[in-house]
Amino acid sequence: MLETLQSLSAEVLTERDLQSRKMQKQWGKTLPDRIASGRALGHLRIAALDPAKNLIHFVPPREDFAIFQSEQSLRLSLDDPEGTFLAVSFVGLTAQGLTVFCSQIAGLPPEATTGWALDEDLIDLSNFYLRAIEALGQEAHGRENVFPVLFGERDNIIDGQVFDETMDLLEDEAFLNESQSDAVAVALASSPFHLIQGPPGTGKTHALARLVEELVKRGERVLITGFTHRAIHNALRKIHDRLGDQCPVVKISKPISYDPLPVPVHPDLAGSGLDLHPGPYVIGATPFALYSNRLDSAHFDSAVFDETSQLTVPATLMAMMKSDQWFFFGDHKQLPPVSLTHADDPARASVFARLVRQCQPSTLRTTYRLNEPLTRWPSQNFYSGGLVSAYPSHRLALKSPGRLHPDLLSPDPSLLRLEVTAPGSRSRNENEAEHVVQIILDLLDSGLPPGEIGVVAPYRAQSSLIRQLLRGDRFSARFPEAWKQITVDTVERFQGQEREVILFSFTTSHTTFLAKIAPFLFQAARLNVAVTRARTKVILLHSPEILAFAKDLAKSSEEAALFLSLLKAATHLPCS
């Protein structure tokens, strides 16, 4: 055990050091280089301050400000991210301007209104992880219960009688489908843990809320935790809708004004009034809150983890040490956590991928997102043919044909591809970007709401280029406000979202660059996430060079072969 704990601590410190060196290198670049890399904004002018809400509003810059996402930690400085800066959290475009949350707003130099820069920040969480690892070795609960589960020494045990009783209870319930009912029943019959695999669009949050309802009926104190505040909020909303006034449901965190909840938000356990409450109750919080003064004294009967495929072992450990039973919702076939330590094998960083080796997960089988044609490829390649569509006949119905090809916007095919020539492109491809914008114009002309269009790209540079084109004169002259509603982002940032139509720009056509980037570009989980964001249509844009490269590589690379299978499943439409 000691050797395992030492190895886990060393991994935490190695990851911290690698991330730190990466960010130090980034902060040391010039402002134009930081902006060009898609990791900074510069030349910002303050439009207004809101000290009551700790908000700073900037005049929206001409640069692409969608490089940042809500909740992202940033450094605000007068172009000095390595030296004097304020820690802020990105809110986004609001009615008052480009907005950030800043708890240190009183520290702003009163005379400085222009010349501000926003850079990505690095939040060092290693002390939280190390405290939890230390507790794992020192506390009986860690040694006897948590460690055996996390490191493969204990399987989950299923009580057949409890399973049968729960299935009888859920048998005629309209709220859940058959696989969801089975997952909830197995979870409630399992001890001390269970995994629920939720492929894209299969309603895992529905199942999660129903599971929590039964835990509450048992009188339990339930923790809801996950990779992001957004995931926790989504779960709490569904739980609140399901439970009503059955028991207290609260969030423990700092106030997050840009993502309001229908449940109370308290700074700590004492402030919630639940510190002496015997239960039942439901608390939503990040794993880090459990090793801070917000929830350090709390202990839960059950912890429910959402987006577990994106949680690392140290992050999960913090919540497991504060609870007695664990339910993990995730999908190891989607993207794992970002980890420099495990860059050669990203799935090793995911606690869900670790646990699935020792516990057969309950798998949700019906997708309420993908139509039947879009379900085929992920079902066959990731879910053993078991994923089925709840809406098999849904098709995209638009009133005019596409300009690039007459069948581009027709109801069929749902999955198609365009070969776009642009030799020598690396992480930025202007020709593909122009084609993407033309397709978006066709979609809007045909009546599709802009909020139902999503564009996915492997690289920030390509995403940024497409967003800039959407804000440009040619596009905005016809649809001046549409760019605000069309999401263009990397695959990582699109995970968890869905749209009616998804365009995927593969971008790269430079052969030497392809050889270096192939493990990233053809990563199976990346392909799965990218093409399962759509409900009725996916349009793949790629170069002839990437197709030829994949054919050469496919004999020695399963992921290149998988990429070819995706292109084969798509209908090829030549550009007119």
C-alpha positions in Angstrom: 0.0 0.0 0.0 2.8 2.4 0.9 4.4 2.0 -2.4 1.1 2.7 -4.2 0.5 5.9 -2.2 4.1 7.1 -2.9 3.6 6.5 -6.6 0.3 8.3 -6.5 1.8 11.3 -4.7 4.8 11.4 -7.2 2.3 11.4 -10.1 0.5 14.4 -8.6 3.8 16.3 -8.2 5.0 15.4 -11.7 1.7 16.6 -13.2 2.0 19.9 -11.2 5.5 20.5 -12.4 4.7 19.6 -16.1 1.7 21.9 -16.1 3.7 24.7 -14.4 6.5 24.5 -16.9 4.0 24.6 -19.8 2.3 27.7 -18.4 5.5 29.5 -17.6 6.6 29.0 -21.2 3.3 30.4 -22.4 3.3 33.5 -20.1 6.9 34.3 -21.2 5.8 34.9 -24.8 5.0 38.3 -26.2 1.4 39.4 -26.1 0.9 39.0 -29.9 2.2 35.5 -29.7 0.0 34.7 -26.7 -3.0 36.0 -28.6 -2.1 34.1 -31.8 -1.9 30.9 -29.8 -5.5 31.3 -28.7 -4.6 31.6 -25.0 -4.8 35.3 -24.3 -6.7 38.5 -25.0 -5.0 41.9 -25.0 -5.5 45.6 -25.3 -8.7 45.4 -23.2 -10.5 48.5 -22.0 -12.6 48.5 -18.8 -16.2 49.6 -19.6 -17.7 49.3 -16.1 -17.1 47.9 -12.7 -19.7 46.2 -10.5 -18.1 45.9 -7.0 -21.3 44.6 -5.4 -21.1 41.5 -7.6 -17.3 41.5 -8.1 -17.7 41.8 -11.8 -15.4 43.7 -14.3 -16.9 44.5 -17.7 -14.6 45.2 -20.7 -15.4 46.6 -24.0 -15.7 43.5 -26.3 -12.4 43.2 -28.3 -12.1 42.6 -32.0 -10.1 39.5 -31.2 -11.9 36.1 -30.7 -12.9 36.2 -27.0 -14.6 32.8 -27.2 -11.2 31.2 -26.6 -12.2 31.2 -22.9 -15.2 29.4 -21.4 -17.3 30.0 -18.3 -15.6 29.3 -15.0 -12.2 29.3 -16.5 -9.5 30.7 -14.2 -7.5 33.6 -15.8 -4.9 36.1 -15.0 -5.8 39.8 -15.4 -2.7 42.0 -15.8 -1.3 45.0 -17.6 0.5 42.6 -19.9 2.4 41.0 -17.1 1.0 37.5 -16.4 4.2 36.3 -14.8 4.4 39.3 -12.4 1.6 41.5 -11.1 -1.8 40.1 -11.9 -5.3 39.5 -10.4 -7.0 36.1 -10.4 -10.3 36.2 -12.2 -12.9 33.8 -13.5 -14.3 34.2 -17.0 -18.0 34.8 -17.3 -18.4 35.7 -21.0 -20.3 38.2 -23.1 -23.0 39.9 -21.1 -25.2 42.9 -21.7 -22.5 45.0 -20.0 -19.6 43.8 -22.1 -17.0 41.1 -21.8 -17.3 40.1 -18.2 -15.0 38.4 -15.6 -15.6 37.7 -11.9 -12.9 39.1 -9.6 -13.0 38.7 -5.9 -10.0 41.2 -5.7 -11.7 43.9 -7.6 -10.7 46.5 -4.9 -7.1 45.8 -5.9 -7.5 47.3 -9.4 -5.3 50.4 -10.0 -7.9 53.2 -10.2 -6.1 55.0 -13.0 -5.7 52.0 -15.3 -8.6 51.6 -17.6 -6.9 50.4 -20.8 -4.1 48.0 -21.7 -5.4 45.0 -19.8 -4.7 41.4 -20.8 -6.4 38.1 -19.9 -4.2 35.0 -19.9 -4.9 31.4 -19.0 -4.0 30.7 -15.4 -2.7 27.6 -13.7 -4.5 26.6 -10.4 -2.2 24.5 -8.3 -4.5 21.9 -6.6 -1.7 19.5 -5.6 -2.0 20.2 -1.9 -5.6 19.1 -1.9 -4.7 15.9 -3.6 -1.7 15.2 -1.3 -3.8 15.8 1.8 -6.4 13.2 0.5 -3.6 10.7 -0.4 -2.1 11.1 3.1 -5.5 10.5 4.7 -6.0 7.4 2.5 -3.0 5.8 4.2 -3.7 7.1 7.7 -7.4 6.7 8.2 -9.1 3.3 8.7 -11.8 4.2 6.2 -9.2 4.9 3.6 -7.2 1.7 4.2 -10.1 -0.6 4.7 -12.7 0.7 2.2 -11.5 3.3 -0.3 -8.1 1.8 -1.1 -9.4 -1.7 -1.9 -11.9 -0.2 -4.3 -9.6 2.2 -6.1 -6.8 -0.3 -6.5 -8.6 -3.4 -7.6 -8.8 -5.3 -4.4 -12.6 -5.2 -3.9 -15.4 -5.8 -6.4 -18.9 -4.5 -6.0 -21.4 -7.0 -4.4 -25.0 -7.1 -5.7 -27.9 -8.0 -3.4 -30.3 -10.0 -5.6 -33.3 -9.4 -3.3 -32.8 -5.6 -3.2 -32.5 -5.7 -7.0 -35.7 -7.6 -7.5 -37.6 -5.3 -5.1 -36.3 -2.2 -6.8 -37.1 -3.5 -10.3 -40.7 -4.2 -9.1 -40.9 -0.6 -7.8 -39.6 0.9 -11.1 -41.3 -1.6 -13.5 -44.2 0.7 -14.6 -42.5 4.0 -14.1 -42.7 6.3 -17.1 -39.8 8.5 -15.9 -37.2 5.8 -16.8 -36.7 3.5 -19.8 -35.7 -0.2 -19.3 -32.0 0.3 -19.3 -32.2 3.3 -16.9 -34.5 1.3 -14.5 -32.0 -1.6 -14.6 -29.1 0.7 -13.9 -30.8 2.4 -10.9 -31.9 -1.0 -9.5 -28.4 -2.5 -9.8 -26.8 0.6 -8.3 -29.2 0.5 -5.3 -28.5 -3.2 -4.8 -24.7 -2.8 -5.0 -22.1 -2.3 -2.3 -19.9 -0.4 -1.8 -19.9 1.0 -5.4 -21.3 0.8 -8.9 -20.7 2.2 -12.3 -23.3 3.6 -14.7 -22.1 4.1 -18.3 -24.0 6.8 -20.1 -23.3 6.9 -23.9 -24.1 10.2 -25.6 -27.7 11.3 -25.1 -28.9 8.4 -23.1 -30.3 10.4 -20.2 -27.8 9.6 -17.5 -28.9 12.7 -15.5 -32.4 11.3 -15.5 -31.1 8.1 -14.0 -28.9 9.9 -11.6 -31.8 12.0 -10.2 -34.0 8.9 -9.8 -31.2 7.1 -8.0 -30.8 10.1 -5.6 -34.5 10.1 -4.9 -34.3 6.5 -3.7 -31.2 7.3 -1.6 -33.1 10.2 0.0 -36.0 7.8 0.8 -33.5 5.7 2.7 -32.7 8.8 4.8 -29.2 9.3 3.4 -27.0 12.3 3.2 -26.0 12.5 -0.4 -23.1 14.3 -2.1 -23.3 15.3 -5.7 -19.9 16.0 -7.2 -18.2 16.1 -10.6 -15.6 17.5 -12.9 -17.1 21.0 -13.3 -19.6 23.3 -11.6 -21.7 23.0 -14.8 -22.0 19.2 -14.3 -23.0 19.6 -10.7 -25.5 22.3 -11.5 -27.2 20.2 -14.2 -27.5 17.3 -11.8 -28.9 19.6 -9.0 -31.5 21.1 -11.3 -32.8 17.6 -12.3 -32.7 16.4 -8.6 -34.6 19.5 -7.5 -37.2 19.0 -10.1 -37.6 15.3 -9.0 -37.5 15.8 -5.2 -39.4 19.0 -4.8 -39.7 19.6 -1.0 -38.8 16.0 0.1 -35.5 17.2 1.6 -33.0 20.0 1.5 -31.0 20.3 -1.7 -28.2 22.9 -1.6 -24.9 23.8 -3.3 -21.8 24.5 -1.3 -19.5 26.9 -3.1 -18.8 30.6 -3.7 -21.7 32.4 -5.4 -21.8 31.8 -9.2 -23.9 34.7 -10.4 -23.7 33.8 -14.1 -25.2 30.3 -13.6 -28.2 30.7 -11.2 -29.6 27.6 -9.5 -33.1 26.8 -8.3 -31.5 25.7 -5.0 -29.8 27.7 -2.3 -26.0 28.3 -2.6 -24.1 28.5 0.7 -20.4 29.3 1.4 -20.0 26.3 3.8 -21.8 23.5 5.7 -22.5 25.7 8.8 -24.0 28.4 6.6 -26.4 25.9 5.0 -27.8 24.9 8.4 -27.1 21.2 7.6 -24.1 20.7 9.9 -26.3 19.2 12.6 -29.0 17.8 10.3 -29.3 14.0 10.5 -30.5 13.7 6.9 -31.8 13.1 4.4 -30.3 15.9 2.4 -28.5 16.5 -0.9 -25.4 18.7 -1.2 -23.6 19.6 -4.5 -20.0 20.5 -4.3 -16.7 20.0 -6.1 -14.2 17.4 -4.6 -11.9 20.3 -3.5 -14.6 21.7 -1.2 -14.4 18.6 0.8 -10.8 19.4 1.8 -11.4 23.1 2.4 -13.2 24.9 5.2 -16.3 24.7 3.2 -17.0 21.0 3.8 -14.0 19.6 5.7 -16.2 18.4 8.6 -18.8 16.8 6.4 -19.3 13.0 5.9 -21.9 11.5 3.5 -23.7 8.1 3.3 -23.4 8.2 -0.5 -21.4 10.1 -3.1 -22.8 10.4 -6.7 -20.1 11.3 -9.2 -21.1 12.8 -12.6 -18.7 13.0 -15.6 -16.5 10.4 -13.8 -14.7 9.6 -17.1 -13.1 13.1 -16.7 -12.1 12.7 -13.1 -8.6 11.6 -12.1 -8.0 9.2 -9.2 -6.7 11.9 -6.8 -9.8 14.1 -7.5 -12.2 11.2 -7.0 -10.3 10.1 -3.8 -11.2 13.4 -2.1 -14.9 12.6 -2.3 -14.5 8.9 -1.6 -12.7 9.7 1.7 -15.7 11.7 2.8 -18.4 9.1 2.0 -19.3 5.5 2.5 -20.8 4.3 -0.8 -20.1 5.5 -4.3 -22.0 5.7 -7.6 -20.0 6.6 -10.7 -21.7 8.0 -13.8 -19.5 8.4 -16.9 -18.4 6.9 -20.2 -14.9 5.6 -20.7 -15.5 5.7 -24.4 -15.6 9.5 -24.3 -12.7 11.9 -23.6 -10.6 11.3 -20.4 -9.1 13.9 -18.2 -6.3 16.2 -19.7 -3.1 14.8 -18.2 0.5 15.6 -19.2 1.7 12.7 -17.1 -0.3 10.2 -19.1 -0.1 12.0 -22.5 0.9 8.7 -24.2 -2.1 6.9 -22.8 -4.8 9.5 -21.7 -7.3 6.8 -20.5 -5.0 5.8 -17.7 -5.8 9.1 -15.9 -9.6 8.4 -15.8 -10.9 6.8 -12.6 -13.9 5.4 -14.6 -11.6 3.7 -17.0 -9.7 2.2 -14.0 -12.8 1.0 -12.2 -14.5 -0.5 -15.3 -11.8 -3.1 -15.3 -13.0 -4.6 -12.1 -16.8 -3.8 -12.2 -19.2 -4.5 -15.0 -21.0 -1.2 -15.5 -24.7 -0.8 -16.1 -25.0 0.7 -19.5 -27.8 3.0 -20.7 -28.9 1.8 -24.1 -31.3 4.4 -25.6 -30.1 7.7 -27.0 -32.5 10.5 -27.1 -30.2 12.6 -29.1 -28.9 10.8 -32.2 -31.3 9.7 -34.9 -30.9 6.1 -36.2 -28.4 6.8 -39.0 -26.1 8.8 -36.7 -26.4 6.1 -34.0 -25.0 3.3 -36.2 -21.3 4.2 -36.3 -20.8 4.9 -32.6 -23.0 1.9 -31.6 -21.0 -0.5 -33.7 -17.5 0.9 -32.8 -17.9 1.8 -29.2 -21.0 0.2 -27.6 -21.0 -3.4 -29.0 -24.0 -2.6 -31.2 -26.2 -2.0 -28.1 -26.9 1.7 -28.6 -30.3 2.4 -30.2 -32.1 5.6 -31.1 -35.3 6.7 -29.4 -36.1 8.8 -32.5 -35.0 6.6 -35.5 -37.0 8.5 -38.1 -35.9 12.0 -37.2 -34.3 13.9 -40.1 -33.3 17.4 -40.8 -35.9 19.1 -42.9 -34.8 22.4 -44.5 -36.4 24.4 -47.2 -33.5 25.0 -49.7 -30.6 22.9 -51.0 -27.0 23.7 -50.1 -24.9 25.7 -52.5 -21.8 23.5 -52.2 -23.9 20.4 -53.2 -27.6 20.0 -53.9 -27.9 17.1 -51.4 -25.9 18.8 -48.6 -29.0 19.9 -46.7 -31.4 17.2 -47.8 -33.0 15.0 -45.1 -30.7 12.1 -46.1 -27.9 11.4 -45.6 -27.5 12.2 -42.0 -23.8 11.5 -42.0 -21.8 12.9 -44.9 -18.3 14.2 -45.8 -16.8 16.8 -48.1 -13.2 16.7 -49.3 -11.7 20.2 -49.3 -8.4 20.8 -50.9 -5.9 23.0 -49.0 -2.4 21.5 -49.1 0.0 22.3 -46.3 -2.5 23.2 -43.6 -1.5 22.4 -40.0 -3.7 23.7 -37.2 -5.4 26.3 -39.3 -7.1 25.8 -42.6 -8.6 28.8 -44.3 -10.3 26.8 -47.1 -12.1 24.5 -44.8 -13.1 27.4 -42.6 -14.6 29.2 -45.6 -16.5 26.0 -46.5 -17.8 25.8 -42.9 -19.1 29.4 -43.1 -20.8 28.8 -46.4 -22.5 25.7 -45.0 -23.7 27.7 -42.0 -25.0 30.4 -44.3 -27.0 27.7 -46.2 -28.3 26.3 -43.0 -29.5 29.7 -41.8 -31.0 30.6 -45.2 -32.9 27.3 -44.9 -34.5 28.3 -41.6 -32.3 26.4 -39.0 -31.9 28.5 -35.8 -28.3 29.5 -35.3 -28.3 28.0 -31.8 -28.8 24.6 -33.3 -25.5 24.7 -35.2 -22.3 23.5 -33.7 -18.8 23.5 -35.3 -16.1 21.2 -33.9 -12.4 21.4 -34.7 -9.3 19.7 -33.2 -7.4 22.9 -32.7 -8.0 26.3 -31.0 -6.5 28.1 -34.0 -9.1 26.6 -36.4 -11.9 27.3 -34.0 -10.8 30.9 -33.6 -10.5 31.4 -37.4 -14.0 30.2 -38.0 -15.4 32.4 -35.2 -13.6 35.4 -36.7 -15.2 34.7 -40.1 -18.6 34.5 -38.5 -18.0 37.9 -36.9 -16.7 39.3 -40.3 -18.6 41.6 -42.6 -19.6 39.0 -45.2 -21.4 36.9 -42.7 -22.6 39.6 -40.2 -24.1 41.6 -43.0 -26.7 38.9 -43.5 -27.0 37.5 -40.0 -25.6 40.2 -37.7 -26.4 38.4 -34.4 -26.1 34.7 -35.4 -22.4 34.4 -34.4 -23.4 34.9 -30.7 -25.5 31.7 -30.8 -23.4 29.4 -33.0 -20.9 27.4 -30.9 -17.5 26.8 -32.5 -15.0 25.0 -30.3 -12.6 22.2 -29.8 -13.8 18.6 -29.2 -12.8 18.8 -25.5 -15.0 21.8 -24.9 -17.9 20.4 -26.8 -18.2 17.3 -24.7 -21.6 17.3 -22.9 -23.3 19.5 -25.5 -25.6 18.8 -28.4 -26.9 20.5 -31.5 -29.2 19.7 -34.4 -26.3 19.9 -36.9 -22.6 19.4 -36.2 -19.8 20.4 -38.7 -16.4 18.8 -38.0 -13.4 20.5 -39.6 -10.4 18.0 -39.4 -8.2 20.9 -40.6 -4.8 19.2 -41.1 -3.4 18.4 -44.6 0.3 18.7 -44.0 1.7 15.2 -44.1 4.7 15.8 -41.8 2.5 17.4 -39.3 0.0 14.6 -39.6 2.7 12.1 -38.7 3.3 14.0 -35.4 -0.3 14.7 -34.5 -2.0 11.4 -35.6 -2.4 9.9 -32.1 -4.2 13.1 -31.1 -6.2 13.6 -34.2 -7.4 10.0 -34.6 -7.9 9.4 -30.9 -11.0 7.1 -30.7 -12.6 9.0 -27.8 -12.2 12.3 -29.7 -13.9 10.9 -32.8 -16.7 9.5 -30.7 -17.4 12.8 -28.9 -17.2 14.9 -32.0 -19.7 13.0 -34.1 -22.2 12.3 -31.3 -23.0 15.9 -30.5 -25.6 16.0 -33.3 -29.3 15.0 -33.4 -29.9 14.8 -37.1 -26.9 15.7 -39.3 -23.1 15.5 -39.1 -21.0 17.1 -41.9 -17.3 16.1 -41.9 -14.8 18.3 -43.8 -11.4 16.9 -44.5 -8.5 17.1 -47.0 -7.5 14.4 -49.5 -4.2 14.3 -47.8 -5.6 13.2 -44.4 -7.5 10.4 -46.2 -4.4 9.1 -48.0 -2.3 9.4 -44.8 -4.9 7.4 -42.8 -5.0 4.7 -45.5 -1.2 4.3 -45.2 -1.3 4.2 -41.4 -4.3 2.0 -41.0 -2.3 -1.3 -41.2 -0.4 -0.4 -38.1 -2.9 1.9 -36.3 -6.3 0.8 -35.0 -7.3 4.5 -34.5 -6.4 5.4 -38.1 -8.5 2.4 -39.2 -11.3 3.7 -37.0 -11.1 7.1 -38.7 -11.3 5.4 -42.1 -14.4 3.5 -40.9 -16.0 6.9 -40.0 -15.3 8.3 -43.5 -16.6 5.0 -45.0 -19.8 5.3 -43.0 -20.3 8.9 -44.3 -21.8 9.7 -47.8 -19.1 11.4 -49.9 -20.4 14.6 -51.6 -17.9 16.3 -53.9 -17.8 20.1 -53.6 -19.4 21.9 -56.5 
